[in-house]
């Protein structure tokens, strides 16, 4: 699924198969899962989350108090949010990694592939003190093509991020939000033991933002279109890092 930008100080992290974000979304939804993950998926639907919700009712997650303000993940509605997200995707700093620049239909197709899927990836607005200012994709990394490239554990949860407003970039807001989102995942997904991300290894500001948010650099991973830094925030270390 979608990594940061070409200019220093921009926090943005994108899809696992690399810059081809649309390809990443389609590949995720069409992934042929190994038998053990199919069994996990069936168990989730029978016993997990809200009526088998793969991300434990993300729409109902409570807001978080952060040093930057009150933050909440709000699932995307295309009729309400498309124009704003498409504008962010056409920012050259964002487009360099997400590759969703162009007419709104390009962004709409990318988001709709997730909304029409089985719930393993949920696109969200990051709302800070009532203002939408970032875009997140919260996804099941263990059910994603990323799982082919690292030793996945059941319920591993991945994060993609872009900070939309230029005024919010380069001053630590991305780091604050990444920590808040990782904490939200760990608070609301009790079976998840770690939160992951895979920014482009060349994207030093993005990697630094994750390190500042309590993630550790677990490995360098060769994905189809990039060499990624596999960043991990462990539940057992969340109060240490």
C-alpha positions in Angstrom: 0.0 0.0 0.0 1.4 3.9 -0.2 6.1 7.1 1.4 7.3 10.6 1.7 8.3 13.3 -0.6 11.0 14.7 -2.6 11.5 17.8 -0.4 13.1 17.7 3.1 10.7 18.0 5.9 7.6 16.5 4.2 6.0 13.6 6.1 4.3 11.2 3.7 4.5 7.4 3.4 2.9 5.3 0.8 2.0 1.8 -0.5 4.1 -1.3 0.0 4.7 -2.3 -3.7 6.3 1.1 -4.1 5.4 4.3 -5.9 2.7 2.6 -8.0 0.0 3.3 -5.5 -2.9 2.2 -7.7 -1.2 -1.0 -8.5 -0.6 -1.5 -4.8 -4.3 -1.1 -4.0 -5.4 -3.5 -6.7 -2.7 -6.0 -5.8 -3.7 -5.9 -2.2 -7.3 -6.6 -3.0 -6.5 -9.4 -5.5 -3.8 -11.0 -3.4 -3.9 -14.8 -3.4 -3.4 -15.6 0.3 -1.5 -18.6 1.7 -3.5 -21.2 3.5 -2.5 -20.1 7.0 -3.6 -16.5 6.3 -6.9 -17.7 4.7 -7.5 -19.6 8.0 -6.7 -16.5 9.9 -9.1 -14.5 7.8 -11.9 -17.0 8.4 -11.2 -16.9 12.1 -11.4 -13.1 12.1 -14.8 -13.1 10.4 -16.1 -15.6 12.9 -14.7 -14.2 16.1 -13.0 -10.9 15.5 -13.7 -7.2 15.7 -17.1 -5.9 14.9 -18.9 -8.7 13.1 -15.6 -9.9 11.7 -14.3 -6.4 10.9 -10.7 -6.9 9.9 -9.7 -3.7 11.6 -11.8 -3.9 14.7 -14.4 -1.2 13.9 -11.9 1.6 13.0 -14.8 4.0 12.4 -15.6 3.8 16.1 -12.1 4.5 17.5 -12.1 7.3 20.0 -10.1 10.5 19.4 -6.6 10.9 20.8 -5.2 13.9 22.8 -1.8 14.9 21.3 0.6 17.8 21.8 -0.6 19.2 18.5 -4.3 19.0 19.4 -7.3 16.6 19.4 -6.7 14.0 16.7 -9.2 11.5 15.1 -9.2 9.1 12.2 -12.3 9.5 10.2 -13.0 7.0 7.4 -13.1 8.6 4.0 -16.4 9.3 2.2 -15.8 10.0 -1.5 -18.7 12.3 -1.9 -17.4 14.5 0.9 -13.6 14.1 0.8 -12.5 13.4 -2.8 -11.8 17.0 -3.8 -9.6 17.6 -0.8 -7.6 14.4 -1.1 -7.2 14.8 -4.9 -5.8 18.2 -4.3 -3.2 16.8 -1.9 -2.3 14.0 -4.3 -1.5 16.7 -6.9 1.0 18.4 -4.7 4.4 17.5 -6.4 5.9 16.6 -3.1 3.2 14.0 -2.5 2.8 12.9 -6.2 6.5 11.9 -6.2 5.8 8.9 -4.0 2.1 8.2 -4.3 1.8 8.7 -8.1 -1.9 9.6 -7.9 -1.6 13.0 -9.6 -4.1 13.8 -12.3 -7.9 14.3 -12.4 -9.9 13.4 -9.3 -10.9 10.1 -10.9 -7.4 8.8 -10.4 -7.6 9.3 -6.6 -11.2 8.1 -6.6 -10.2 4.8 -8.2 -7.5 4.3 -5.7 -9.8 4.9 -2.7 -12.8 3.1 -4.1 -10.7 -0.1 -4.5 -10.3 -0.1 -0.7 -13.9 1.0 0.1 -15.2 -1.8 -2.1 -12.8 -4.4 -0.7 -13.2 -6.7 2.2 -12.0 -4.2 4.8 -8.4 -5.1 5.0 -7.5 -1.5 4.2 -9.4 1.6 5.4 -8.6 5.1 3.9 -9.0 7.8 6.5 -8.8 11.5 7.0 -6.6 12.7 9.8 -8.6 15.4 11.6 -6.8 17.7 14.0 -8.9 20.0 16.2 -11.8 19.6 13.7 -9.8 20.3 10.6 -8.9 17.5 8.0 -5.2 17.9 7.4 -3.8 14.5 6.6 -4.6 11.2 4.8 -4.0 7.8 6.3 -4.4 4.2 5.1 -4.7 1.7 7.9 -4.3 -1.8 6.6 -3.7 -5.4 7.6 -0.1 -5.9 6.7 -0.4 -9.6 7.3 -3.0 -9.8 4.5 -1.1 -7.5 2.2 1.5 -8.2 -0.5 4.0 -6.7 1.9 3.7 -10.0 3.9 5.6 -11.7 1.1 8.6 -9.7 1.9 9.0 -10.0 5.7 8.1 -12.5 8.4 4.6 -11.4 9.0 2.7 -12.1 12.2 -1.1 -12.4 12.5 -2.8 -9.0 12.9 0.3 -6.9 11.9 -1.2 -3.5 11.1 0.4 -1.1 8.5 0.2 2.7 8.2 0.5 4.9 5.1 0.5 8.7 5.7 0.6 12.0 3.9 0.4 15.4 5.6 -1.7 17.5 3.3 -1.0 21.1 4.3 2.4 22.6 3.6 2.2 24.6 6.9 1.9 21.3 8.8 5.1 19.8 7.3 8.6 20.0 8.6 7.7 20.9 12.1 7.2 17.6 13.8 3.4 17.3 13.2 3.9 14.1 11.2 5.9 12.5 14.0 3.2 13.4 16.5 0.5 12.0 14.3 2.4 8.7 13.6 2.8 8.1 17.3 -0.9 8.9 17.9 -2.1 6.6 15.1 0.2 3.7 16.3 -1.2 4.2 19.8 -4.7 4.1 18.5 -4.1 0.9 16.6 -2.5 -0.8 19.7 -5.3 0.5 22.0 -8.2 -0.6 19.7 -6.7 -3.8 18.2 -5.7 -6.0 21.2 -4.6 -8.9 19.0 -2.1 -6.6 17.1 1.4 -6.9 18.6 3.1 -4.3 16.2 2.4 -1.5 13.8 4.5 -1.4 10.6 5.3 1.0 7.8 7.6 0.8 4.7 8.8 4.2 3.6 11.3 4.5 0.8 14.7 4.1 2.3 15.9 7.3 0.5 13.2 9.3 2.2 15.2 10.4 5.2 12.7 12.8 6.6 10.0 10.1 6.6 12.3 7.5 8.3 13.3 10.1 10.8 9.6 10.9 11.5 8.9 7.2 12.2 12.0 6.9 14.5 10.8 10.0 16.4 7.4 8.4 16.8 8.8 5.3 18.6 9.2 3.0 15.6 12.5 1.1 15.1 14.2 0.2 11.8 13.7 -3.5 11.6 15.1 -4.2 8.2 15.7 -3.0 4.7 13.3 -4.7 2.3 13.4 -5.0 -1.4 9.9 -4.4 -2.7 8.9 -4.5 -6.4 9.5 -0.8 -7.0 11.6 0.4 -4.1 14.0 -0.5 -1.4 12.0 0.2 1.8 12.8 0.8 5.4 10.7 -1.6 7.4 9.7 0.4 10.4 8.1 -1.3 13.4 6.5 -0.1 16.6 6.2 -3.0 19.1 3.4 -3.2 21.6 5.9 -4.3 24.3 8.2 -1.3 23.6 5.5 1.4 23.2 6.1 2.9 26.6 9.9 2.7 26.2 10.5 4.2 22.7 
